[in-house]
Each structure stands twice: as C-alpha cells, then as structure tokens.
C-alpha cells in the first residue's frame, strides 16, 4: 500500500510501511547552518522531529508545505497535500536518484535513497 502526496505540482507515493503518521505542520524551529532542505524541528507530543522539505529534496518548486509525513525513523517530510492511500503492484525503476518504482503514472519514492541524499 502507498501513501499518495502532492509535492509542488507533482504527485508521488511513499510506501505506507515507512510512514508512522501524518500531521498538520506545527511551528518549526529553524536551526542555524542547517543543510539545504532542512526546514527545522517540530515538537510532536513533546518529542523533537526534524523536518525536511520534500520539494527541496526533489528539486521541485516549493509549495505550501502544510502537511508533515512522519516516518518510522521519527523524521518528517514536508508535503503540500495528502491525496490518499492506494494499493497496487509497482513496476521497478532502476537508475533513479530518488525513486524505486512506479505505480501507473506515479513515482514511488525510496526512503533509503532520500536518506542518502540528505544524509540524515
């Protein structure tokens, strides 16, 4: 199963097994000298969650970024909109910097590749 999200003007999917929860963006505390794509730290039930802009990671135009997809690793990805959950059998994709496959016209992002890109 996959969580479909909108990032800028693109729809992408994340494996649902990588996602802990989805929350509205709260106040982000910026950290000086942070790497590109790092938006800040958000408190979630008293625990700090580092939040990264998925649009920056993907090289997309920055959108509203009002939703945080919290991953199992307790890191957040800022997205513009959650579109829903869908089932399907993905088609593998090789050679992509961030994707592991496709499901129809939608690219499935690979969390491990994203982690390597931003070195978290």
KEKE-3310 file (N, C-alpha, C; in steps of 0.2 Angstrom, whole numbers, plus 5000, padded with zeros to 4 digits):
npx = (5004:5002:5005:4999:5005:5005:5018:5024:5020:5019:5013:5017:5022:5023:5030:5018:5022:5033:5029:5024:5015:5003:5003:4997:5007:5016:5023:5039:5055:5069:5086:5101:5114:5110:5108:5104:5086:5083:5070:5068:5064:5051:5040:5032:5020:5028:5041:5055:5055:5064:5062:5061:5061:5052:5050:5061:5071:5068:5070:5060:5048:5045:5031:5015:5018:5011:5008:5015:5023:5027:5040:5044:5057:5056:5057:5052:5044:5040:5026:5014:5000:4990:4985:4979:4977:4983:4982:4992:5003:5019:5030:5046:5060:5075:5090:5086:5088:5080:5069:5060:5052:5037:5019:5007:5006:5013:5027:5036:5043:5059:5063:5076:5084:5081:5086:5100:5102:5100:5108:5104)
npy = (4994:5012:5029:5042:5058:5076:5086:5101:5103:5090:5073:5060:5045:5036:5022:5014:5007:5014:5025:5033:5042:5055:5073:5089:5103:5110:5124:5127:5126:5134:5129:5136:5136:5124:5110:5111:5110:5106:5110:5113:5110:5101:5100:5086:5079:5082:5077:5080:5082:5081:5091:5089:5097:5090:5095:5102:5092:5085:5094:5102:5115:5125:5122:5125:5117:5111:5100:5087:5072:5060:5049:5032:5032:5043:5056:5070:5073:5087:5090:5096:5091:5078:5064:5052:5034:5020:5004:4993:4985:4989:4994:4990:5002:5007:5016:5028:5043:5045:5037:5021:5014:5014:5017:5015:5031:5037:5041:5031:5035:5031:5029:5026:5030:5044:5047:5045:5055:5067:5064:5060)
npz = (5000:4997:5001:4994:4989:4987:4980:4977:4961:4958:4959:4970:4978:4994:5002:5012:5023:5028:5034:5049:5054:5049:5050:5053:5049:5062:5072:5066:5072:5067:5063:5064:5051:5045:5033:5015:5012:5025:5036:5049:5067:5074:5087:5092:5102:5113:5109:5099:5081:5067:5052:5035:5019:5006:4993:4991:4992:4981:4971:4966:4963:4977:4987:4997:5008:5020:5027:5037:5034:5045:5047:5051:5056:5064:5058:5048:5033:5023:5015:5002:5001:5006:4996:4997:5000:4992:4984:4975:4963:4961:4947:4945:4945:4939:4942:4946:4955:4967:4966:4968:4960:4950:4950:4940:4933:4943:4953:4964:4979:4986:5002:5008:4998:4998:5011:5010:5001:5009:5019:5033)
capx = (5000:5006:5003:5000:5005:5007:5024:5024:5015:5019:5010:5022:5019:5028:5027:5014:5026:5038:5025:5022:5008:5003:5000:4997:5013:5016:5029:5046:5061:5075:5092:5107:5119:5107:5109:5098:5081:5081:5066:5068:5062:5044:5038:5026:5019:5034:5047:5058:5055:5067:5058:5064:5056:5052:5050:5068:5075:5066:5071:5053:5046:5042:5023:5013:5021:5007:5007:5021:5023:5032:5042:5046:5063:5055:5059:5047:5044:5035:5022:5008:4994:4989:4979:4975:4981:4981:4985:4995:5009:5023:5034:5053:5063:5082:5094:5083:5091:5075:5063:5061:5047:5031:5013:5004:5010:5015:5033:5036:5050:5063:5065:5083:5088:5080:5090:5106:5103:5101:5112:5101)
capy = (5000:5018:5035:5047:5065:5081:5090:5106:5101:5083:5068:5055:5040:5033:5016:5015:5004:5018:5030:5032:5046:5062:5078:5096:5106:5115:5128:5124:5130:5134:5128:5139:5132:5118:5109:5113:5105:5105:5116:5115:5105:5102:5096:5082:5076:5084:5075:5084:5079:5085:5091:5091:5099:5085:5098:5104:5086:5083:5099:5105:5122:5125:5123:5127:5113:5112:5093:5083:5065:5057:5042:5027:5035:5050:5061:5072:5076:5092:5090:5100:5088:5070:5063:5046:5028:5016:4998:4991:4981:4994:4992:4993:5008:5007:5021:5034:5045:5045:5033:5014:5011:5017:5014:5019:5037:5040:5039:5029:5037:5026:5032:5025:5035:5051:5047:5046:5062:5072:5062:5061)
capz = (5000:4996:5003:4989:4992:4982:4982:4972:4956:4956:4964:4971:4983:4998:5005:5019:5029:5030:5037:5056:5054:5045:5055:5051:5051:5068:5072:5065:5075:5062:5066:5060:5047:5043:5026:5011:5013:5032:5037:5056:5071:5076:5093:5092:5108:5117:5106:5093:5075:5062:5046:5028:5013:5001:4987:4990:4991:4974:4966:4964:4966:4984:4988:5003:5014:5026:5030:5038:5034:5050:5045:5056:5059:5068:5054:5045:5026:5022:5008:5001:5002:5006:4991:4999:5001:4986:4983:4968:4962:4957:4942:4947:4942:4941:4939:4948:4962:4972:4966:4967:4955:4948:4950:4935:4931:4949:4955:4971:4982:4990:5008:5009:4993:5001:5017:5007:4998:5013:5024:5040)
cpx = (5004:5002:5004:5000:5007:5013:5025:5018:5015:5016:5015:5019:5025:5025:5024:5018:5031:5035:5023:5015:5009:5000:5001:5004:5012:5022:5035:5051:5067:5081:5097:5111:5116:5108:5103:5093:5078:5077:5066:5066:5055:5043:5032:5025:5025:5041:5049:5058:5058:5063:5061:5059:5057:5053:5058:5073:5074:5068:5065:5052:5043:5035:5022:5016:5017:5006:5014:5020:5028:5033:5043:5052:5062:5058:5053:5048:5038:5032:5016:5001:4994:4983:4976:4980:4978:4985:4988:5001:5014:5028:5041:5056:5070:5085:5091:5087:5087:5070:5065:5057:5042:5025:5008:5009:5013:5022:5033:5043:5052:5066:5073:5087:5087:5085:5097:5107:5104:5105:5110:5103)
cpy = (5006:5024:5040:5054:5070:5085:5095:5104:5094:5079:5062:5050:5038:5027:5017:5012:5008:5024:5029:5036:5052:5067:5085:5099:5111:5120:5125:5128:5129:5132:5131:5134:5125:5117:5111:5108:5104:5111:5118:5109:5106:5098:5092:5078:5077:5081:5079:5079:5083:5085:5093:5092:5094:5089:5100:5098:5084:5088:5102:5112:5121:5127:5126:5124:5114:5105:5090:5076:5062:5050:5038:5029:5041:5056:5063:5074:5081:5091:5095:5098:5081:5069:5056:5040:5023:5009:4997:4988:4986:4990:4995:4998:5008:5013:5028:5036:5045:5040:5025:5011:5016:5013:5018:5025:5040:5037:5037:5031:5032:5030:5031:5029:5042:5052:5048:5053:5067:5070:5063:5055)
cpz = (5000:4998:4997:4991:4986:4984:4976:4967:4954:4962:4964:4977:4987:5001:5011:5025:5031:5034:5044:5056:5050:5050:5051:5053:5057:5067:5071:5068:5070:5066:5061:5057:5045:5035:5022:5012:5020:5034:5045:5060:5074:5082:5092:5098:5113:5114:5100:5087:5070:5055:5040:5023:5008:4994:4986:4988:4983:4969:4963:4967:4973:4984:4995:5009:5020:5030:5031:5039:5039:5048:5051:5060:5063:5064:5050:5038:5025:5015:5008:5003:5002:5001:4993:4999:4995:4987:4976:4968:4958:4952:4944:4943:4944:4938:4942:4955:4968:4972:4965:4962:4953:4949:4946:4933:4937:4951:4962:4974:4986:4996:5009:5004:4996:5007:5015:5004:5003:5019:5032:5044)
residu = (UNK:UNK:UNK:UNK:UNK:UNK:UNK:UNK:UNK:UNK:UNK:UNK:UNK:UNK:UNK:UNK:UNK:UNK:UNK:UNK:UNK:UNK:UNK:UNK:UNK:UNK:UNK:UNK:UNK:UNK:UNK:UNK:UNK:UNK:UNK:UNK:UNK:UNK:UNK:UNK:UNK:UNK:UNK:UNK:UNK:UNK:UNK:UNK:UNK:UNK:UNK:UNK:UNK:UNK:UNK:UNK:UNK:UNK:UNK:UNK:UNK:UNK:UNK:UNK:UNK:UNK:UNK:UNK:UNK:UNK:UNK:UNK:UNK:UNK:UNK:UNK:UNK:UNK:UNK:UNK:UNK:UNK:UNK:UNK:UNK:UNK:UNK:UNK:UNK:UNK:UNK:UNK:UNK:UNK:UNK:UNK:UNK:UNK:UNK:UNK:UNK:UNK:UNK:UNK:UNK:UNK:UNK:UNK:UNK:UNK:UNK:UNK:UNK:UNK:UNK:UNK:UNK:UNK:UNK:UNK)
# end
